[in-house]
Amino acid sequence: MGKGQQSVREISMSVFLKDAVLNGLKAEGFPLNHARWVIENPKVFFVVKCQICTPVRAAFEEYISSLTKR
């Protein structure tokens, strides 16, 4: 790396998606009951073995967990 260049941290698509969705849920104050409904109805929102759905679901689960730990 040359002078003045900053290191760019590489992250996986999965980590990026999870973080982006989680931050969006928090920023918008997504209603807890809606988040639970998404998780309780996976066939409506998620596709089995989908590489996008898995981190998105994980973000919803972490969001729910963060609100219910209080």
Buried (B, 14 or more C-beta within 10 A) or exposed (E): EEEEEEEEEEEEEBEEBBBEBBEEBBEEEBEEEEBBEBBEEEEEBBEEEEEEBBBBBBBBBBBBEEBEEE
